[in-house]
Amino acid sequence: MGRFSCGIQCTRATLFGLNILFLFVGFTVMGLGIYVKVNGNFSSISEIYKVSQALGSEAMQWIGVGLIVAGIFTALLAAFGCLGAVLQNRGFLYLYAVLLSLIVFFEFGAVITTLVFRNDLWKSYDSGFVEIFNHAYGENQTATIQIIEDIEHRFKCCGVDGPSDYAKFGYRIPRSCYPNEKVIAGLPYTKGCAQAVAIWVWNQLPIIAGSLGVLLFIEIFGVISSVALGVAISHSSNVEDYHKF
């Protein structure tokens, strides 16, 4: 195999380094998924443990399976990139480029779908919040009730769409709905938690968009660099074959 230009060598080294990092990420996610699958919760992490108990063991099993699948896919994709860069194998590089391109298209599709169906997503989110709220208080699910009250305290909100939710379902308005959790301090918060959480997520959009932008840049770089390296390897092979004659 002939020598590559300095630019191609740097691209090859960068591609290898990035995929080594993603390989570790893949194994970490897969290990976390196996841990969740076996134990059914995140008992070593107190905050997530509360969420896991509220979700229930069946939901946590599905989350564990999802993490395992995502970890395996990430590790395999990174392995294709590493092997393609080290072995200068065009097959691995092109397969890596195709899979990574599919991920990029999927991400673009997810963003477009979210924007187009944002009203439907809001209705689904709001109705899901109502269902969780009703089940929590109707079946006295203490773990979920604690999470709801933590949300009310943190986001200074009350109920799903407002304090009237408690009266609607015949529940007593908790102390978490009041400023400083003091009932005597005055009226409860008027803003519903569904809206409060949505506003908080909206305020985080610059951070989310920046993170997605960085990830997208890395993925596009991976596609371009793998294709460029594959073409360079092909060109080098053709030159060597030409010099043999």
N, C-alpha and C positions, 0 to 999 in steps of 0.2 A: 504494500500500500504506500503510495507516494506521500510526500510531506504536504501539509496544508498550509495555507497562509496564516499569518498571525491572527487575523480576525476570526477565521474559522476555528483555530485552536482555542481562542478565548471563548468563543461561542460554545464549543464542545465542553470546555471546563466548567463554564457557568451552568450549562444544561445538566451536567453531571452533579454539580453541587446542589442545585435546586431540587433535583429528584432524590438525592440522598436525604435532604431535609424532609421532603414529602413522604419518603419511605418510613422515616421515624414517626411522622405524624400518623401515617396509616396504621402502623403497628400499635401506636398509642391508643388511637380510636378503637381499634379492634380489641385490644386488651381491656379497655374500659367497657366495651360492649359485652365481652365475656364475663367481666366482673358483675355487671348489672344482671345479665342472664342467670348467673349462678346464684347471686345473693338476693336478687329481686328488689334491691334498693341501693341508695348511696349512703349507707349508715355512717360512713366516715366523714361525710360533709353535711353538717347540720342543716343548712338552709335547703339544700337540694333534697335532703332526707324528708323534710316536711312536704315538699312537693310530691316526692315519690309515694309517700303514704296517702296523700290525697288522690293521686292518680290510681292507686291500687296496683296489686301485683301483676295482673294481666296486662295492663297498659305498660308497665315497666318491662315486662317480658318482650313486648313488641318493640319498645325503644331499644332494648338490648340487641335484638335481632337486627334492627336498622343500623345501629352503630357497628355491629360486626360486618354487615354487608358493605357499609361505606368504608370501613377500615380496610377490608380485603381489596375492594376496588381501587382505593387510593394507593395501597401498597403495590398492587399489580401494575397499575399505570406508571408509578414511579420506577418500578423494576424494568419495564420496557424502555423508559427513557434512559436509565443508567446503563443497561446492557447495550442499547443502541449507541450511546456515546462512547463507552469503553471499547466495545468490540467493533465499532464502526460498521454496524449491521444495518443495512437500509431497511430490511423488513421490520425490525423492531422500531426504528425511527418513524417509518411511515405509519405503522399501526398506532404508535404513540400519538402522532399528529392527528390521525383520524379520530381517535377516542377523545382527545383533548378538544378537537373542533366540535364534536357532538356535545360536550359539556358546555362549551361557550354558547352554542346555539340554544341549548336547553335553558341556560341562564337568561339569555335575551328573551326567550319565549316566556319564561316565568315572570320577568319584569313587565313585559307587554300585557300578559294575561292579568297580572295584578292591577295594572292601571285601567284596563278595559272593564274588569269585573269588580272594581273596588267597592261599588255599592252593594253588590251581592255578598262580597266578603265581609263588609261591615254588618249586614243583616245576620249572616251566619255567626260572626263573632259575638254579636249582641245576644242572639238567641242562645248560643252556647253558654255565655256567661250567666244568663237567666236560669238555664237548666242546672248548671253547677250550683248556683246560689240556692235554688229551690231544693235540690237534693241535699245540700249541706245542712240546711236548717230543718228540712222536713224529716230527715233521717238522723239528725243529730250527729253528723260527721265532724267530730271535734277538730280533727287535723285540718280539714278543708275550711271550717269556720275560722280557725286561727289564721289561715292564709288570707282569707277575705278581710279579716279585721286588720291584719298587717298591711294589706293593700290600702284599706281605708285610712289607716294612720299615716302611711307614707305619702299617699297622693292627695290627702285631705279631701276625701270624697265619701259618699255614703250610698250603699246599695249598688244596684246595677245602673239604673237610670236616675236614681235619686232616693231620698229617704222614704218616699211613698211606697217603695218596694216592700219595706218591712211591714207597713200597715196592710198592703195588698195581700200579703201572705200570712198575716196575723202574727208577725214576729215582733219582738221588742227591739227598738233601735239600740244598738250596743254603744258602749262608751267610746269606741274607736271612731264613731261618726261625729264626735264633738271636739272642738278645739281643746288641746291639752288633755283630752279624754275626761273632761269634767262636764257632767250633764248640767250642772247649775250655771255653767258659763254662758249659756244661751242656746240658740237654735243650732241644729246639726248642719253639717255641710250640705249644701243644696246640689252640688255637682255629683252626677253619677260616676261610679268607678270605671264603667266601660268607656265613657268619654274621656275621663282623666288619664287612663292608661293610653288611649289612642293619641291624645295630645302629647303625652310624654314620648311615645314612639315617634311621632311626627317631628318633635324637637331633636330627636336623635338621628334623623335622616341624614344630615351632613356627615356624621361619623360613619353611619352605615354605608352611605354612598361612597365615601372615601375608601372604606375597607373593600367594598366590592370593586371599586375602580382599580385598586392595587392588585387585587386577586385577578381581575380580568386582564390587566397589563401583563402579569406573570404568565397567565395561560396563553395569551396571544404570542408573547415572546417564546414560550415553549413550542407552540405550533410552527412559528416562522423559523426558529433556530433548528428544530428537528428536520424540517423540510430542506433548509439550506445545507445542513450537514449531510443529509441523504444525497442531495444533488452533487455536493462536493465529492463525496465518496464515489458516486457513480462516474463523475468526470475524471477523477483520479484513476479509477479502474480502466476507463477507456483509453486514457493516455498511456498507461502501462502496457495494455494490450497492443496499442499501436506501435510502441517501441520494440515489442518482441518480434515484429515482422521485419 
